[in-house]
Amino acid sequence: MQGCKTDDANSPRDALSRLETLVLMAGIDLPVRAVRQQIRGAITIVVHAGRLADGSRKVLGIAEVTGLDDQTIGLQEVFVSEAAGGLGGGRTRLIPTNIRPQIMDKIYRLDIAPPELARVFPRNSAATPVSGRRSLNSAEIAGGATLRDRRLG
């Protein structure tokens, strides 16, 4: 699935729930688990955009679909929105959660990783030849701020 817009979703989890509801409202007689399996198979990344107090729209989070656990589509936050200190006006910025997305291996195999993304999520060390250079950890990349390991569930 290239893209799917669900208006007024409050989170990546809410967007998937709304998508599930839309499928069920179509009148197709499918069990909920089958609908969730189809959603899980079609969507890899959920980008959550929302409207800020000033009326502008911003990306508020990016989550990766990780699987289907029992009756729940598994999500893990990859980037979260945080108030940008000193910028004022309710401005936000995306920061990495320090959780390496599973899709990064495929991005590296296809050789399409932009430098900014490669800096935040370097190649797996098992697949990277030893260069003798020290790699930055995520906290150093984010300017020394401690990054949180947060999962949606």
KATA-V139152 format. One record per residue. N is the residue number from 1. PSI is psi as a letter, one per 30 degrees, with the letter a starting at -180 (none if undefined). Layout:
n=N psi=PSI
n=N psi=PSI
//
This chain:
n=1 psi=k
n=2 psi=e
n=3 psi=l
n=4 psi=k
n=5 psi=k
n=6 psi=j
n=7 psi=k
n=8 psi=g
n=9 psi=k
n=10 psi=f
n=11 psi=l
n=12 psi=e
n=13 psi=e
n=14 psi=e
n=15 psi=e
n=16 psi=e
n=17 psi=e
n=18 psi=e
n=19 psi=e
n=20 psi=e
n=21 psi=e
n=22 psi=e
n=23 psi=e
n=24 psi=e
n=25 psi=f
n=26 psi=f
n=27 psi=g
n=28 psi=k
n=29 psi=i
n=30 psi=k
n=31 psi=l
n=32 psi=e
n=33 psi=e
n=34 psi=e
n=35 psi=e
n=36 psi=e
n=37 psi=e
n=38 psi=e
n=39 psi=e
n=40 psi=e
n=41 psi=f
n=42 psi=f
n=43 psi=k
n=44 psi=e
n=45 psi=k
n=46 psi=k
n=47 psi=j
n=48 psi=j
n=49 psi=k
n=50 psi=l
n=51 psi=k
n=52 psi=l
n=53 psi=e
n=54 psi=g
n=55 psi=f
n=56 psi=l
n=57 psi=k
n=58 psi=l
n=59 psi=k
n=60 psi=f
n=61 psi=l
n=62 psi=k
n=63 psi=l
n=64 psi=k
n=65 psi=k
n=66 psi=f
n=67 psi=a
n=68 psi=j
n=69 psi=j
n=70 psi=c
n=71 psi=g
n=72 psi=k
n=73 psi=k
n=74 psi=k
n=75 psi=k
n=76 psi=k
n=77 psi=k
n=78 psi=e
n=79 psi=k
n=80 psi=l
n=81 psi=k
n=82 psi=k
n=83 psi=k
n=84 psi=j
n=85 psi=k
n=86 psi=f
n=87 psi=f
n=88 psi=l
n=89 psi=g
n=90 psi=g
n=91 psi=l
n=92 psi=l
n=93 psi=l
n=94 psi=k
n=95 psi=k
n=96 psi=k
n=97 psi=g
n=98 psi=g
n=99 psi=j
n=100 psi=k
n=101 psi=k
n=102 psi=f
n=103 psi=f
n=104 psi=e
n=105 psi=e
n=106 psi=e
n=107 psi=e
n=108 psi=e
n=109 psi=e
n=110 psi=f
n=111 psi=h
n=112 psi=g
n=113 psi=j
n=114 psi=l
n=115 psi=e
n=116 psi=e
n=117 psi=e
n=118 psi=e
n=119 psi=e
n=120 psi=e
n=121 psi=i
n=122 psi=l
n=123 psi=l
n=124 psi=k
n=125 psi=f
n=126 psi=f
n=127 psi=f
n=128 psi=k
n=129 psi=k
n=130 psi=k
n=131 psi=f
n=132 psi=f
n=133 psi=k
n=134 psi=k
n=135 psi=l
n=136 psi=k
n=137 psi=l
n=138 psi=e
n=139 psi=e
n=140 psi=e
n=141 psi=e
n=142 psi=g
n=143 psi=g
n=144 psi=f
n=145 psi=k
n=146 psi=k
n=147 psi=k
n=148 psi=k
n=149 psi=j
n=150 psi=k
n=151 psi=k
n=152 psi=k
n=153 psi=none
//
